[in-house]
Amino acid sequence: MGHWLDRNFVEPGKLPLLLALLAFVVTFLVTRTITRLIRAGRGPFRNLTPGGVHVHHCVPGIVLAVVGGFGAVGSGKHGIAAGICAVVFGIGTGLVLDEFALILHLADVYWSEQGRQSVEVVVLTAALGALVVAGAVPIGVDQVSQGEAAGRATAIGTILFDLCFVVVCLAKGKIRLGLIGVLVPFVALVGAVRLARPGSPWARRRYADRPRRRARALLRAYRADRTWRRWVRRFQDLVGGTPDEDVPPTGG
């Protein structure tokens, strides 16, 4: 086990990345557990309200992410300092992204339907981080051999080719596929060749005078949402807790 860890993570300098990813995931899970206990009024945990001001956990998260990020940049890929800074950065990022929806809406939507966006962003971030740890490099550069990489034109052409699929995928409203496609080009290719989601920039521009294609896009999106949304919501509720119903968000 030690030899495998040394060969795959320590020697390539990927150990800090692995530590950051583990700290990020563990921090999110622990934070969600604590907030669910606070919500249920169980355990010793309580909200921090010094002077009557509710201090959200994204506040210390921002501080830790900044400290860990700058420390990681300055400490390189190897050594104890790099590992410590990576863990600090992972903890801070986990605290911040757990309240991503609050930052996005500038309102306390943590336990509302909009709060599901935090869980979605965390899962997507963890998936992208796992792909990088597993060896994927942005926009498919890892698929270029060492000989090809020596030719700058070939490397740049490969990057631009993959990037085109990512841009088309994003324009078609398929954000998740586009982001994952940055690391796995085939995923972006699938999203780029399929019909755009209704309401996306691509659909508004290309399907405006094509009612049959617009109808097919609506039907496909409806079927996909009906098939997957229930399972996605169950997973989000399992990980992050079930949102409150009809609770208006409070500002701040």
ROBA-981094 format. One line per 4 residues: number of its first residue (from 1); their letters; for each residue x, y, z of N, C-alpha, C. Coordinates in nm, 2 decimals. Layout:
# ROBA-981094
NUM> a> X Y Z X Y Z X Y Z | ... .
END
This chain:
# ROBA-981094
1> mghw> 0.08 -0.12 0.00 0.00 0.00 0.00 0.09 0.13 0.00 | 0.19 0.12 0.09 0.28 0.24 0.09 0.35 0.26 -0.04 | 0.40 0.15 -0.10 0.46 0.16 -0.23 0.37 0.22 -0.34 | 0.25 0.17 -0.34 0.15 0.22 -0.44 0.12 0.37 -0.42 .
5> ldrn> 0.11 0.41 -0.29 0.09 0.56 -0.26 0.21 0.64 -0.30 | 0.33 0.59 -0.28 0.45 0.66 -0.31 0.46 0.68 -0.46 | 0.43 0.57 -0.53 0.45 0.57 -0.68 0.35 0.65 -0.75 | 0.22 0.65 -0.70 0.12 0.72 -0.78 0.09 0.86 -0.73 .
9> fvep> 0.13 0.89 -0.61 0.09 1.03 -0.56 0.21 1.11 -0.51 | 0.30 1.04 -0.43 0.41 1.12 -0.37 0.51 1.16 -0.48 | 0.56 1.06 -0.56 0.66 1.09 -0.66 0.61 1.19 -0.76 | 0.49 1.18 -0.82 0.44 1.27 -0.92 0.40 1.41 -0.86 .
13> gklp> 0.41 1.42 -0.72 0.37 1.55 -0.66 0.22 1.57 -0.65 | 0.14 1.46 -0.65 0.00 1.47 -0.65 -0.06 1.45 -0.51 | 0.03 1.42 -0.41 -0.02 1.40 -0.27 -0.10 1.52 -0.22 | -0.05 1.64 -0.23 -0.13 1.76 -0.18 -0.26 1.77 -0.24 .
17> llla> -0.28 1.73 -0.37 -0.41 1.74 -0.44 -0.50 1.63 -0.38 | -0.45 1.51 -0.35 -0.53 1.41 -0.29 -0.57 1.45 -0.15 | -0.48 1.51 -0.07 -0.51 1.55 0.06 -0.62 1.66 0.06 | -0.61 1.75 -0.04 -0.70 1.86 -0.05 -0.84 1.81 -0.08 .
21> llaf> -0.85 1.71 -0.17 -0.97 1.65 -0.21 -1.04 1.58 -0.10 | -0.96 1.50 -0.02 -1.01 1.42 0.09 -1.06 1.52 0.20 | -0.98 1.63 0.23 -1.02 1.72 0.33 -1.15 1.80 0.28 | -1.16 1.82 0.16 -1.28 1.89 0.10 -1.41 1.80 0.12 .
25> vvtf> -1.40 1.68 0.09 -1.52 1.59 0.10 -1.55 1.56 0.24 | -1.45 1.53 0.33 -1.48 1.51 0.47 -1.54 1.63 0.54 | -1.48 1.75 0.50 -1.53 1.87 0.56 -1.68 1.89 0.53 | -1.71 1.87 0.40 -1.85 1.89 0.36 -1.94 1.79 0.43 .
29> lvtr> -1.91 1.67 0.44 -1.99 1.57 0.51 -2.01 1.60 0.66 | -1.90 1.64 0.72 -1.90 1.67 0.86 -1.99 1.79 0.89 | -1.97 1.89 0.80 -2.05 2.02 0.81 -2.20 1.99 0.80 | -2.23 1.91 0.70 -2.37 1.88 0.67 -2.43 1.80 0.79 .
33> titr> -2.35 1.71 0.85 -2.40 1.64 0.97 -2.43 1.73 1.09 | -2.33 1.83 1.11 -2.35 1.92 1.22 -2.47 2.01 1.19 | -2.48 2.07 1.07 -2.60 2.16 1.05 -2.73 2.08 1.06 | -2.73 1.96 1.02 -2.86 1.88 1.03 -2.89 1.86 1.18 .
37> lira> -2.79 1.83 1.26 -2.81 1.82 1.41 -2.86 1.95 1.47 | -2.80 2.06 1.42 -2.85 2.19 1.47 -2.99 2.22 1.43 | -3.03 2.18 1.31 -3.16 2.20 1.26 -3.26 2.12 1.34 | -3.22 2.00 1.38 -3.31 1.91 1.45 -3.31 1.94 1.60 .
41> grgp> -3.22 2.03 1.65 -3.21 2.06 1.79 -3.14 1.96 1.87 | -3.06 1.88 1.81 -2.99 1.77 1.88 -2.84 1.79 1.89 | -2.79 1.74 2.00 -2.64 1.75 2.02 -2.60 1.88 2.08 | -2.47 1.90 2.10 -2.42 2.02 2.16 -2.40 2.14 2.07 .
45> frnl> -2.42 2.12 1.94 -2.39 2.22 1.84 -2.49 2.33 1.83 | -2.45 2.45 1.81 -2.54 2.57 1.80 -2.48 2.66 1.69 | -2.57 2.75 1.64 -2.52 2.85 1.55 -2.44 2.95 1.62 | -2.34 3.00 1.55 -2.26 3.11 1.61 -2.32 3.25 1.58 .
49> tpgg> -2.36 3.31 1.69 -2.43 3.44 1.67 -2.37 3.54 1.77 | -2.24 3.58 1.75 -2.18 3.68 1.84 -2.25 3.82 1.81 | -2.29 3.88 1.92 -2.36 4.01 1.90 -2.49 4.01 1.82 | -2.55 3.89 1.81 -2.67 3.88 1.74 -2.66 3.86 1.59 .
53> vhvh> -2.53 3.85 1.54 -2.51 3.83 1.40 -2.47 3.68 1.37 | -2.55 3.62 1.29 -2.53 3.48 1.25 -2.40 3.47 1.16 | -2.30 3.41 1.21 -2.18 3.40 1.13 -2.19 3.26 1.06 | -2.21 3.27 0.93 -2.21 3.15 0.84 -2.08 3.09 0.83 .
57> hcvp> -2.07 2.96 0.81 -1.95 2.89 0.81 -1.87 2.91 0.69 | -1.93 2.98 0.59 -1.85 3.02 0.47 -1.75 3.13 0.50 | -1.77 3.20 0.61 -1.68 3.31 0.65 -1.54 3.25 0.69 | -1.54 3.16 0.79 -1.40 3.10 0.82 -1.35 3.02 0.70 .
61> givl> -1.45 2.97 0.62 -1.40 2.89 0.50 -1.33 2.98 0.41 | -1.37 3.10 0.39 -1.30 3.19 0.30 -1.16 3.22 0.35 | -1.15 3.24 0.48 -1.02 3.27 0.54 -0.93 3.15 0.52 | -0.97 3.03 0.55 -0.89 2.91 0.54 -0.85 2.88 0.39 .
65> avvg> -0.95 2.90 0.30 -0.92 2.88 0.16 -0.81 2.98 0.11 | -0.82 3.10 0.15 -0.71 3.20 0.11 -0.58 3.16 0.17 | -0.58 3.13 0.30 -0.45 3.10 0.37 -0.39 2.97 0.30 | -0.47 2.87 0.29 -0.43 2.74 0.23 -0.38 2.76 0.09 .
69> gfga> -0.46 2.84 0.01 -0.43 2.86 -0.13 -0.29 2.93 -0.15 | -0.27 3.04 -0.08 -0.14 3.11 -0.09 -0.03 3.02 -0.04 | -0.06 2.95 0.07 0.05 2.86 0.13 0.08 2.75 0.03 | -0.02 2.69 -0.04 0.01 2.59 -0.13 0.09 2.63 -0.25 .
73> vgsg> 0.06 2.76 -0.30 0.13 2.81 -0.41 0.28 2.83 -0.38 | 0.30 2.87 -0.25 0.44 2.90 -0.21 0.52 2.78 -0.17 | 0.45 2.67 -0.13 0.52 2.55 -0.08 0.55 2.44 -0.18 | 0.50 2.46 -0.30 0.53 2.36 -0.41 0.45 2.23 -0.39 .
77> khgi> 0.50 2.12 -0.46 0.42 2.00 -0.46 0.47 1.89 -0.36 | 0.58 1.92 -0.30 0.64 1.82 -0.21 0.66 1.88 -0.07 | 0.67 1.79 0.03 0.70 1.84 0.17 0.58 1.84 0.26 | 0.61 1.85 0.39 0.50 1.86 0.49 0.42 1.99 0.47 .
81> aagi> 0.49 2.10 0.45 0.42 2.22 0.43 0.31 2.22 0.32 | 0.35 2.16 0.21 0.26 2.15 0.10 0.13 2.07 0.14 | 0.15 1.96 0.21 0.04 1.88 0.26 -0.05 1.95 0.36 | 0.01 2.02 0.45 -0.07 2.10 0.55 -0.15 2.21 0.48 .
85> cavv> -0.09 2.28 0.39 -0.16 2.39 0.32 -0.27 2.33 0.23 | -0.25 2.21 0.17 -0.35 2.15 0.09 -0.47 2.11 0.18 | -0.45 2.06 0.30 -0.56 2.02 0.39 -0.63 2.15 0.43 | -0.56 2.25 0.46 -0.63 2.38 0.50 -0.71 2.43 0.39 .
89> fgig> -0.66 2.43 0.27 -0.73 2.47 0.15 -0.86 2.39 0.13 | -0.84 2.25 0.14 -0.96 2.17 0.12 -1.07 2.19 0.22 | -1.03 2.21 0.35 -1.13 2.24 0.45 -1.20 2.37 0.42 | -1.12 2.48 0.39 -1.18 2.61 0.36 -1.28 2.60 0.24 .
93> tglv> -1.24 2.53 0.14 -1.32 2.52 0.02 -1.45 2.44 0.05 | -1.44 2.34 0.13 -1.56 2.26 0.17 -1.66 2.35 0.24 | -1.61 2.43 0.33 -1.70 2.52 0.41 -1.76 2.63 0.32 | -1.68 2.68 0.22 -1.74 2.78 0.13 -1.84 2.72 0.04 .
97> ldef> -1.81 2.61 -0.03 -1.90 2.56 -0.13 -2.02 2.49 -0.06 | -2.02 2.46 0.07 -2.14 2.41 0.13 -2.24 2.52 0.14 | -2.20 2.64 0.13 -2.29 2.76 0.13 -2.29 2.83 0.00 | -2.26 2.76 -0.11 -2.25 2.82 -0.24 -2.38 2.89 -0.28 .
101> alil> -2.50 2.82 -0.25 -2.63 2.88 -0.28 -2.65 3.01 -0.21 | -2.61 3.02 -0.08 -2.62 3.14 -0.01 -2.54 3.25 -0.07 | -2.42 3.22 -0.11 -2.34 3.33 -0.18 -2.40 3.37 -0.31 | -2.45 3.27 -0.39 -2.50 3.30 -0.52 -2.63 3.38 -0.51 .
105> hlad> -2.72 3.36 -0.42 -2.84 3.43 -0.41 -2.84 3.55 -0.31 | -2.73 3.56 -0.23 -2.71 3.66 -0.13 -2.83 3.65 -0.03 | -2.87 3.53 0.00 -2.98 3.51 0.09 -2.96 3.38 0.16 | -3.02 3.36 0.28 -3.00 3.24 0.36 -3.10 3.13 0.30 .
109> vyws> -3.06 3.07 0.20 -3.14 2.96 0.13 -3.09 2.82 0.16 | -3.01 2.81 0.27 -2.94 2.68 0.30 -3.04 2.57 0.31 | -3.16 2.59 0.37 -3.25 2.48 0.38 -3.37 2.49 0.29 | -3.36 2.57 0.19 -3.47 2.59 0.09 -3.44 2.51 -0.03 .
113> eqgr> -3.53 2.51 -0.13 -3.51 2.43 -0.25 -3.39 2.48 -0.33 | -3.36 2.61 -0.32 -3.25 2.67 -0.39 -3.12 2.62 -0.32 | -3.12 2.58 -0.20 -3.00 2.53 -0.13 -2.95 2.40 -0.19 | -3.03 2.33 -0.27 -2.98 2.21 -0.34 -2.86 2.24 -0.43 .
117> qsve> -2.85 2.37 -0.48 -2.74 2.40 -0.56 -2.61 2.38 -0.50 | -2.60 2.40 -0.37 -2.48 2.38 -0.29 -2.43 2.24 -0.30 | -2.52 2.14 -0.28 -2.49 2.00 -0.29 -2.45 1.96 -0.43 | -2.52 2.02 -0.53 -2.48 1.99 -0.67 -2.34 2.04 -0.70 .
121> vvvl> -2.31 2.16 -0.66 -2.17 2.21 -0.69 -2.07 2.13 -0.61 | -2.09 2.09 -0.49 -1.99 2.01 -0.42 -1.97 1.88 -0.48 | -2.08 1.81 -0.52 -2.06 1.68 -0.59 -1.98 1.70 -0.72 | -2.02 1.80 -0.80 -1.95 1.83 -0.92 -1.80 1.86 -0.90 .
125> taal> -1.77 1.94 -0.80 -1.63 1.97 -0.77 -1.55 1.85 -0.72 | -1.62 1.77 -0.64 -1.55 1.64 -0.60 -1.52 1.55 -0.72 | -1.62 1.54 -0.81 -1.60 1.46 -0.93 -1.48 1.51 -1.01 | -1.48 1.64 -1.04 -1.37 1.70 -1.12 -1.23 1.68 -1.05 .
129> galv> -1.23 1.70 -0.91 -1.11 1.68 -0.84 -1.06 1.53 -0.85 | -1.16 1.44 -0.84 -1.12 1.30 -0.85 -1.06 1.26 -0.99 | -1.12 1.32 -1.09 -1.06 1.30 -1.22 -0.92 1.35 -1.24 | -0.89 1.47 -1.18 -0.76 1.52 -1.18 -0.66 1.43 -1.10 .
133> vaga> -0.71 1.39 -0.98 -0.62 1.30 -0.90 -0.60 1.17 -0.98 | -0.70 1.12 -1.05 -0.68 1.00 -1.13 -0.59 1.01 -1.25 | -0.55 1.13 -1.28 -0.46 1.15 -1.39 -0.50 1.23 -1.51 | -0.63 1.28 -1.51 -0.68 1.36 -1.62 -0.63 1.50 -1.61 .
137> vpig> -0.60 1.56 -1.72 -0.54 1.69 -1.73 -0.64 1.78 -1.81 | -0.66 1.91 -1.78 -0.76 1.99 -1.85 -0.75 1.98 -2.00 | -0.87 1.97 -2.06 -0.90 1.96 -2.20 -0.81 1.86 -2.27 | -0.80 1.74 -2.21 -0.75 1.63 -2.29 -0.60 1.63 -2.32 .
141> vdqv> -0.52 1.72 -2.26 -0.38 1.73 -2.29 -0.31 1.60 -2.25 | -0.36 1.52 -2.15 -0.30 1.40 -2.12 -0.31 1.29 -2.22 | -0.39 1.31 -2.32 -0.40 1.22 -2.43 -0.30 1.24 -2.54 | -0.22 1.35 -2.53 -0.12 1.38 -2.62 0.01 1.31 -2.58 .
145> sqge> 0.07 1.23 -2.67 0.20 1.16 -2.63 0.31 1.26 -2.61 | 0.42 1.21 -2.55 0.53 1.30 -2.52 0.59 1.35 -2.65 | 0.60 1.26 -2.75 0.65 1.31 -2.88 0.57 1.42 -2.94 | 0.43 1.40 -2.93 0.34 1.51 -2.99 0.35 1.63 -2.90 .
149> aagr> 0.36 1.62 -2.77 0.36 1.73 -2.69 0.49 1.82 -2.71 | 0.59 1.75 -2.77 0.71 1.83 -2.80 0.68 1.93 -2.91 | 0.59 1.90 -2.99 0.55 2.00 -3.10 0.44 2.09 -3.05 | 0.47 2.21 -3.03 0.37 2.30 -2.96 0.25 2.32 -3.05 .
153> atai> 0.26 2.32 -3.18 0.14 2.34 -3.26 0.04 2.22 -3.24 | 0.09 2.10 -3.23 0.01 1.99 -3.21 -0.07 1.99 -3.08 | 0.00 2.03 -2.98 -0.06 2.04 -2.85 -0.17 2.15 -2.84 | -0.13 2.26 -2.90 -0.23 2.37 -2.90 -0.35 2.34 -2.99 .
157> gtil> -0.33 2.27 -3.10 -0.44 2.23 -3.19 -0.53 2.13 -3.11 | -0.48 2.04 -3.04 -0.56 1.94 -2.96 -0.64 2.01 -2.85 | -0.58 2.11 -2.79 -0.65 2.18 -2.69 -0.77 2.26 -2.75 | -0.74 2.33 -2.86 -0.85 2.41 -2.92 -0.96 2.32 -2.97 .
161> fdlc> -0.92 2.20 -3.03 -1.02 2.11 -3.08 -1.12 2.06 -2.97 | -1.06 2.02 -2.86 -1.14 1.98 -2.74 -1.22 2.10 -2.68 | -1.16 2.21 -2.68 -1.23 2.33 -2.62 -1.35 2.37 -2.70 | -1.35 2.34 -2.83 -1.47 2.37 -2.91 -1.59 2.29 -2.87 .
165> fvvv> -1.57 2.17 -2.84 -1.68 2.08 -2.79 -1.73 2.13 -2.66 | -1.64 2.17 -2.57 -1.68 2.22 -2.44 -1.76 2.35 -2.45 | -1.72 2.44 -2.54 -1.79 2.56 -2.56 -1.93 2.54 -2.61 | -1.94 2.45 -2.71 -2.07 2.41 -2.77 -2.16 2.35 -2.66 .
169> clak> -2.10 2.26 -2.58 -2.18 2.19 -2.48 -2.23 2.29 -2.38 | -2.15 2.39 -2.34 -2.20 2.49 -2.25 -2.31 2.58 -2.31 | -2.29 2.61 -2.44 -2.39 2.69 -2.51 -2.52 2.62 -2.52 | -2.52 2.49 -2.52 -2.64 2.41 -2.53 -2.71 2.39 -2.39 .
173> gkir> -2.65 2.46 -2.29 -2.71 2.45 -2.16 -2.68 2.33 -2.08 | -2.57 2.25 -2.12 -2.53 2.13 -2.05 -2.41 2.16 -1.97 | -2.43 2.23 -1.86 -2.32 2.28 -1.78 -2.23 2.16 -1.72 | -2.30 2.06 -1.66 -2.23 1.95 -1.60 -2.14 1.88 -1.70 .
177> lgli> -2.20 1.85 -1.82 -2.13 1.78 -1.92 -2.01 1.86 -1.97 | -2.03 1.99 -1.98 -1.93 2.08 -2.03 -1.81 2.08 -1.94 | -1.84 2.09 -1.81 -1.73 2.10 -1.71 -1.65 1.97 -1.70 | -1.73 1.86 -1.70 -1.66 1.73 -1.70 -1.58 1.71 -1.83 .
181> gvlv> -1.64 1.76 -1.94 -1.57 1.75 -2.07 -1.44 1.82 -2.08 | -1.41 1.92 -1.99 -1.28 1.98 -1.98 -1.17 1.88 -1.95 | -1.21 1.78 -1.87 -1.11 1.67 -1.84 -1.13 1.55 -1.92 | -1.25 1.52 -1.96 -1.28 1.40 -2.04 -1.35 1.45 -2.17 .
185> pfva> -1.27 1.47 -2.28 -1.33 1.53 -2.40 -1.45 1.45 -2.46 | -1.45 1.32 -2.44 -1.56 1.24 -2.50 -1.70 1.28 -2.44 | -1.70 1.32 -2.31 -1.82 1.37 -2.25 -1.87 1.49 -2.31 | -1.78 1.59 -2.34 -1.82 1.71 -2.41 -1.86 1.69 -2.55 .
189> lvga> -1.80 1.59 -2.62 -1.85 1.56 -2.75 -1.99 1.51 -2.75 | -2.03 1.42 -2.66 -2.16 1.37 -2.65 -2.26 1.48 -2.63 | -2.23 1.57 -2.54 -2.32 1.69 -2.51 -2.32 1.78 -2.63 | -2.22 1.79 -2.70 -2.22 1.89 -2.82 -2.30 1.84 -2.93 .
193> vrla> -2.31 1.71 -2.96 -2.38 1.66 -3.08 -2.53 1.64 -3.05 | -2.56 1.63 -2.92 -2.71 1.61 -2.89 -2.78 1.74 -2.89 | -2.91 1.73 -2.89 -3.00 1.85 -2.89 -2.97 1.94 -2.77 | -2.99 2.07 -2.79 -2.97 2.17 -2.68 -3.09 2.16 -2.58 .
197> rpgs> -3.06 2.20 -2.46 -3.17 2.21 -2.36 -3.26 2.34 -2.39 | -3.39 2.33 -2.38 -3.47 2.45 -2.40 -3.43 2.56 -2.31 | -3.43 2.68 -2.37 -3.39 2.80 -2.30 -3.24 2.83 -2.30 | -3.16 2.74 -2.35 -3.02 2.77 -2.36 -2.99 2.86 -2.48 .
201> pwar> -2.88 2.93 -2.47 -2.84 3.03 -2.58 -2.85 2.96 -2.72 | -2.80 2.83 -2.73 -2.80 2.76 -2.86 -2.95 2.74 -2.90 | -3.03 2.70 -2.81 -3.17 2.67 -2.85 -3.24 2.80 -2.89 | -3.22 2.91 -2.82 -3.29 3.03 -2.86 -3.25 3.08 -2.99 .
205> rrya> -3.12 3.06 -3.03 -3.07 3.11 -3.15 -3.09 3.02 -3.27 | -3.08 2.89 -3.25 -3.08 2.79 -3.36 -3.22 2.73 -3.38 | -3.30 2.72 -3.27 -3.43 2.66 -3.28 -3.55 2.75 -3.29 | -3.52 2.88 -3.30 -3.63 2.98 -3.30 -3.72 2.96 -3.42 .
209> drpr> -3.67 2.93 -3.54 -3.75 2.91 -3.66 -3.76 2.77 -3.70 | -3.73 2.68 -3.61 -3.74 2.53 -3.63 -3.82 2.47 -3.53 | -3.96 2.48 -3.54 -4.05 2.43 -3.44 -4.04 2.28 -3.41 | -4.01 2.20 -3.52 -4.00 2.05 -3.49 -3.88 2.02 -3.40 .
213> rrar> -3.76 2.08 -3.43 -3.65 2.06 -3.35 -3.67 2.11 -3.21 | -3.73 2.23 -3.20 -3.76 2.28 -3.07 -3.85 2.19 -2.99 | -3.95 2.13 -3.05 -4.04 2.04 -2.99 -3.97 1.91 -2.94 | -3.87 1.86 -3.03 -3.79 1.75 -2.99 -3.71 1.78 -2.87 .
217> allr> -3.65 1.90 -2.87 -3.56 1.93 -2.75 -3.65 1.94 -2.63 | -3.77 2.00 -2.63 -3.85 2.00 -2.51 -3.89 1.86 -2.47 | -3.92 1.78 -2.56 -3.96 1.64 -2.52 -3.85 1.56 -2.46 | -3.73 1.58 -2.52 -3.61 1.51 -2.47 -3.57 1.56 -2.33 .
221> ayra> -3.58 1.69 -2.31 -3.55 1.75 -2.18 -3.65 1.70 -2.07 | -3.78 1.70 -2.11 -3.88 1.65 -2.02 -3.86 1.51 -1.98 | -3.83 1.42 -2.07 -3.81 1.28 -2.04 -3.68 1.26 -1.96 | -3.58 1.34 -1.99 -3.45 1.32 -1.91 -3.48 1.37 -1.77 .
225> drtw> -3.54 1.49 -1.75 -3.57 1.54 -1.62 -3.66 1.45 -1.54 | -3.76 1.39 -1.61 -3.85 1.30 -1.54 -3.78 1.18 -1.49 | -3.69 1.13 -1.57 -3.61 1.01 -1.54 -3.51 1.03 -1.43 | -3.44 1.13 -1.43 -3.32 1.15 -1.35 -3.35 1.24 -1.23 .
229> rrwv> -3.44 1.34 -1.24 -3.46 1.44 -1.13 -3.49 1.37 -1.00 | -3.58 1.27 -1.00 -3.62 1.21 -0.88 -3.50 1.14 -0.81 | -3.41 1.07 -0.88 -3.30 1.01 -0.82 -3.19 1.11 -0.78 | -3.18 1.22 -0.85 -3.09 1.32 -0.81 -3.13 1.39 -0.68 .
233> rrfq> -3.26 1.41 -0.67 -3.31 1.48 -0.55 -3.30 1.38 -0.43 | -3.32 1.26 -0.45 -3.30 1.16 -0.34 -3.16 1.16 -0.29 | -3.07 1.16 -0.39 -2.92 1.17 -0.35 -2.89 1.30 -0.28 | -2.94 1.41 -0.33 -2.92 1.54 -0.26 -2.97 1.54 -0.12 .
237> dlvg> -3.09 1.49 -0.10 -3.15 1.48 0.03 -3.07 1.39 0.12 | -3.02 1.28 0.07 -2.94 1.19 0.15 -2.82 1.25 0.20 | -2.75 1.33 0.11 -2.62 1.39 0.14 -2.64 1.52 0.22 | -2.73 1.60 0.17 -2.74 1.74 0.23 -2.86 1.76 0.32 .
241> gtpd> -2.95 1.67 0.32 -3.08 1.69 0.40 -3.19 1.74 0.32 | -3.31 1.72 0.36 -3.43 1.75 0.28 -3.46 1.90 0.31 | -3.48 1.98 0.20 -3.51 2.12 0.22 -3.65 2.14 0.28 | -3.66 2.26 0.35 -3.79 2.30 0.40 -3.88 2.34 0.29 .
245> edvp> -4.01 2.32 0.31 -4.11 2.36 0.20 -4.17 2.50 0.24 | -4.17 2.58 0.13 -4.24 2.71 0.13 -4.18 2.80 0.25 | -4.05 2.79 0.26 -3.98 2.88 0.36 -3.91 2.99 0.28 | -3.96 3.12 0.29 -3.90 3.23 0.22 -3.76 3.25 0.27 .
249> ptgg> -3.66 3.28 0.18 -3.52 3.30 0.22 -3.51 3.44 0.29 | -3.42 3.45 0.38 -3.39 3.58 0.45 -3.27 3.64 0.39 | -3.26 3.76 0.38 -3.15 3.83 0.32 -3.03 3.82 0.41 | -2.91 3.85 0.35 -2.78 3.84 0.43 -2.71 3.72 0.40 .
END
